[in-house]
Amino acid sequence: MISANNLTESGITPATGQRISLAHGGGGQLTDDLLASCVLPRLANRALNELLDSALLPGVERLALTIDSYVVQPLKFPGGDIGRLAVCGTVNDLAVCGARPLGIALSLIMTEGLERRMLEDILDSIAAAASEANVCIVTGDTKVVGRGQGDGIYITTAGVGAAGTHKLHPDAVRAGDMLIVSGTIADHGMAVMLAREMPQVQSVLKSDVAPLNHMIEQLLRQVPGVVFLRDPTRGGLAGVAADLAARTGLHLTLLEKNIPVRPETWHAADMLGIDPLDVANEGKIVVVVRPDSVEQALDALCADKHGTDARVIGIFGKQNDGICELRTCMGGSRILQKPYGEQLPRIC
Amino acid sequence: MSAVILPHSEGQTAKSLRRLTIAAKALSRPVKFMEVCGTHTMSAFRCGLHSLMPRNVTLLSGPGCPVCVTSQGDIDQLIELATDRDVTLCTYGDMLRVIGSEGSLEQCRAEGADVRVVYSSLDAVKLAAENPQREVVFAAVGFETTTPASAAAVIEASRLGLENFSILASHKLIIPAMRALLESGDVQVDGFLCPGHVAVIIGAAVFEPIVEKYHSPCVIAGFEGPQIAAALARLTELVVEGRAELENLYSQAVTEEGNLAAQAIIQEVFTPADWQWRGLGKLKSSGLALRFAYAKYDARTRFNLGSPTARENPGCRCGDVITGRATPIDCKLFATACTPVRALGPCMVSSEGTCQAWFKYHHVRTPKKVEAGS
């Protein structure tokens, strides 16, 4: 077996070589070397630098805790990459529950042969997104699996946050409440799908992946009439809207012509036979707000760069049927349901 | 920047709907029109068109979804190739969830079969060229819209001299299906909304014989809600006026003679053959088989599969739904045993299938009961 020493003596330091090897996940010197040369310089902070088995964070009364795994392909896509996605997804999951992110735990599962350059780019992106969200990566783990056992890199992030005082719960939704979306829908899902399935297609589509905690903090601070928040990731706006109608038991009417969709996103979805309402977002929130707080909520959202296209898109009605109805641009109506799973493009 | 877009012009929509309403008032009896294109099916439901139509005008979904009309026998052969023959099977995404007599390609894939979703037939050729040790089979399905791509794949494989590429052809022709419907007697259709995509390839003129022989008005239309509404208004007006005519409302894309280059490449590779349709049975000269010169690219010959069986699922009424004899709610399995999550019939499988479109998009108003088959 090759030891770290004789590799170093031979002048080939695996941690500075071009690719990740199985030995980088072994928990030995090479792992330390990788952390010291690659990870820590990018993600350093007081809690992480301690390199303890757990990060010790200042205490608060109520904690919010969330975890998510990221397996997106391609690892880099227009508008972001798997690293930015992993930070933003977890930050946003905390933020929509009204929690202020305190720290993120990061787990990297790499496949043997991953280009070191790719790892560095992803770590840079993690650092940049964390800095944007004003949160630190406070603890972490790296493992390497054999070639063919994974696909480049998988990332898991767990986030802990300080729960706020603003009560956000679907049970509080009542007839007359309005639904707001913070901007254009389907940008993330369509950008990734095009990059993955049709890399030869030139497109201006970009993922919307962004940390929304600052926008949400301002919204909750300024608008007491906010009742509930969700980030419409997988399942898209349709998934969140159908869920909300079912969960509240109220009739939710959405107005298609108010729903912001970029023309390029709309065309890409149309070409693939996919409904933009079913497509994932990573930088948008859906807000349920009391009717007398609508203007205030729109003002708060529009003041943030991630909320400039915010629109009122729906209203909860009195009927207790739990149905989400879409009033179409043509003036017709149909039931909006949660999508079924993997989006399959049509063939003719 | 304003990111809101309105896919349709509201003025045009209102105008078409008004024309449809006026024409419908002049009808002496309820009418049923049929579209024969999955994209029309989906678009009409997506924009809520059915909730806007006059009560005496019904739009039926005919045999237009390529997945819907692919017989169980064809799917069984694809599954056999992917499992027992250990080939790399390339397919368009829609075919993944179609249930054959035992399972779907999606299930085969989960169990380890090498099933790949491709967006272009040429991706399958590329895969074969890159993996000379693997047999690669492309599931060639669809109407005249997807056929030129399959033909191009065969020609490209031939040019590259590939020895490991073949296709399992299930391509179909729309005109024989329309004829079969009109000749079956128990399906009463007052006119056809003709598919814009197919017409781009085959041309407008080929619908003339349908008009002349069966006195059935035909209107070719594009796929936006207002375009469909305009076509329905025109069909209703033609019925009121008692005229059977062919009209092309999609002339920006559809010419009289169609795309001659695409027709030539189809002609070069394929020849018409009798074909099994789900719900319609075996129809004369309704499908396309590979010509003798390209027989080595025929997966049925290459793997000695023989002809597909004609077996169909007994409880499923997809056949009646496709032919307009029944609507999805007439089927006992609809939304009970058969849902998009566990689709028994092909009309529920395809995102463009009539049953899935009904399941997903049916308007909030209680569905009006269509007198099936009258």
Boltz contact constraints between the chains, C-beta under 6 A:
constraints:
  - contact:
      token1: [A, 184]
      token2: [B, 3]
      max_distance: 6.0
  - contact:
      token1: [A, 197]
      token2: [B, 119]
      max_distance: 6.0
  - contact:
      token1: [A, 260]
      token2: [B, 3]
      max_distance: 6.0
  - contact:
      token1: [A, 260]
      token2: [B, 4]
      max_distance: 6.0
  - contact:
      token1: [A, 261]
      token2: [B, 5]
      max_distance: 6.0
  - contact:
      token1: [A, 262]
      token2: [B, 3]
      max_distance: 6.0
  - contact:
      token1: [A, 263]
      token2: [B, 5]
      max_distance: 6.0
  - contact:
      token1: [A, 266]
      token2: [B, 5]
      max_distance: 6.0
  - contact:
      token1: [A, 309]
      token2: [B, 3]
      max_distance: 6.0
  - contact:
      token1: [A, 325]
      token2: [B, 364]
      max_distance: 6.0
  - contact:
      token1: [A, 328]
      token2: [B, 47]
      max_distance: 6.0
  - contact:
      token1: [A, 328]
      token2: [B, 48]
      max_distance: 6.0
  - contact:
      token1: [A, 329]
      token2: [B, 6]
      max_distance: 6.0
  - contact:
      token1: [A, 329]
      token2: [B, 8]
      max_distance: 6.0
  - contact:
      token1: [A, 330]
      token2: [B, 13]
      max_distance: 6.0
  - contact:
      token1: [A, 330]
      token2: [B, 47]
      max_distance: 6.0
  - contact:
      token1: [A, 330]
      token2: [B, 225]
      max_distance: 6.0
  - contact:
      token1: [A, 332]
      token2: [B, 47]
      max_distance: 6.0
  - contact:
      token1: [A, 332]
      token2: [B, 48]
      max_distance: 6.0
  - contact:
      token1: [A, 332]
      token2: [B, 49]
      max_distance: 6.0
  - contact:
      token1: [A, 332]
      token2: [B, 51]
      max_distance: 6.0
  - contact:
      token1: [A, 332]
      token2: [B, 52]
      max_distance: 6.0
  - contact:
      token1: [A, 333]
      token2: [B, 48]
      max_distance: 6.0
  - contact:
      token1: [A, 333]
      token2: [B, 51]
      max_distance: 6.0
  - contact:
      token1: [A, 333]
      token2: [B, 363]
      max_distance: 6.0
  - contact:
      token1: [A, 333]
      token2: [B, 364]
      max_distance: 6.0
  - contact:
      token1: [A, 334]
      token2: [B, 48]
      max_distance: 6.0
  - contact:
      token1: [A, 334]
      token2: [B, 361]
      max_distance: 6.0
  - contact:
      token1: [A, 334]
      token2: [B, 363]
      max_distance: 6.0
  - contact:
      token1: [A, 337]
      token2: [B, 360]
      max_distance: 6.0
  - contact:
      token1: [A, 340]
      token2: [B, 340]
      max_distance: 6.0
  - contact:
      token1: [A, 340]
      token2: [B, 341]
      max_distance: 6.0
  - contact:
      token1: [A, 344]
      token2: [B, 93]
      max_distance: 6.0
  - contact:
      token1: [A, 344]
      token2: [B, 94]
      max_distance: 6.0
  - contact:
      token1: [A, 345]
      token2: [B, 93]
      max_distance: 6.0
  - contact:
      token1: [A, 346]
      token2: [B, 94]
      max_distance: 6.0
  - contact:
      token1: [A, 346]
      token2: [B, 351]
      max_distance: 6.0
  - contact:
      token1: [A, 346]
      token2: [B, 352]
      max_distance: 6.0
  - contact:
      token1: [A, 347]
      token2: [B, 66]
      max_distance: 6.0
  - contact:
      token1: [A, 347]
      token2: [B, 92]
      max_distance: 6.0
  - contact:
      token1: [A, 347]
      token2: [B, 94]
      max_distance: 6.0
  - contact:
      token1: [A, 347]
      token2: [B, 142]
      max_distance: 6.0
  - contact:
      token1: [A, 348]
      token2: [B, 66]
      max_distance: 6.0
  - contact:
      token1: [A, 348]
      token2: [B, 142]
      max_distance: 6.0
  - contact:
      token1: [A, 348]
      token2: [B, 145]
      max_distance: 6.0
  - contact:
      token1: [A, 348]
      token2: [B, 146]
      max_distance: 6.0
